[in-house]
Amino acid sequence: MDQIEPSADEAIAVFIASAAKQPLLDAAFELWRLRYRLDSIAGRPTAEEVRINCTLTPEQLTAKYRYDRDHAHEGPR
C-alpha cells in the first residue's frame, strides 16, 4: 500500500507544533537541528548562499556553523 507524503506546509506545521510545546531555547534548538530538513522542504539555498558557502575556508565554515548553532534562538540572520 502506498503512503501519501504530506505537503510541504503540513510537514513544516508538524515540526513547528512539536517545537511549540517546548520551552523557547529547547524549541529553538529543535528547529535548528531540523534546519536541513526544513530547508529541503522549503526549497534549495539561493544562488547567493551557495556562492558564499563555496568561498568560505574550512575555518570560516566551522566558525559559521558554530555561530549558527550558538545563536539559533535569535532566529535567522
C-alpha positions in Angstrom: 0.0 0.0 0.0 1.4 3.4 -1.0 1.5 6.1 1.6 0.7 9.7 0.7 3.5 12.1 1.6 2.4 15.2 3.5 2.6 18.5 1.7 5.4 20.9 2.5 3.1 23.1 4.6 1.8 20.1 6.5 5.4 18.8 7.2 6.5 22.3 8.4 3.4 22.6 10.6 4.2 19.3 12.3 7.8 20.5 13.1 6.5 23.8 14.4 3.7 22.2 16.5 6.3 19.9 18.1 8.6 22.8 18.9 5.8 24.9 20.2 5.2 22.5 23.1 8.7 23.1 24.4 10.5 25.9 26.3 11.9 28.6 24.0 15.5 27.6 23.9 14.6 23.9 23.5 12.3 24.7 20.7 15.0 26.9 19.0 17.4 24.0 19.3 15.0 21.5 17.8 14.2 23.8 14.9 18.0 24.4 14.4 18.6 20.7 14.5 15.9 20.2 11.8 17.1 23.1 9.7 18.4 20.9 6.8 15.1 19.1 6.6 13.2 22.3 6.8 15.5 23.8 4.1 14.9 20.9 1.8 11.2 21.2 2.3 11.1 24.9 1.9 13.5 24.9 -1.1 17.1 24.9 -2.0 19.6 27.6 -0.9 19.7 30.7 -3.0 22.4 31.2 -5.6 23.9 33.9 -3.3 24.0 31.4 -0.3 25.7 28.8 -2.5 28.3 31.4 -3.7 29.1 32.5 -0.2 29.4 28.9 1.2 31.7 27.9 -1.7 34.1 30.8 -1.0 34.5 30.1 2.7 37.6 28.3 4.1 37.2 25.3 6.3 37.9 27.5 9.4 35.3 30.0 8.3 32.7 27.2 7.7 33.4 25.9 11.2 33.0 29.4 12.7 29.8 30.0 10.7 28.4 26.6 11.8 29.3 27.3 15.5 27.8 30.8 15.4 24.5 29.5 13.8 24.3 26.7 16.4 25.0 29.0 19.4 22.6 31.7 18.2 19.7 29.6 16.9 17.4 31.0 19.5 17.8 34.5 17.9 16.4 33.4 14.5 17.8 33.7 11.0 20.3 36.4 10.3 
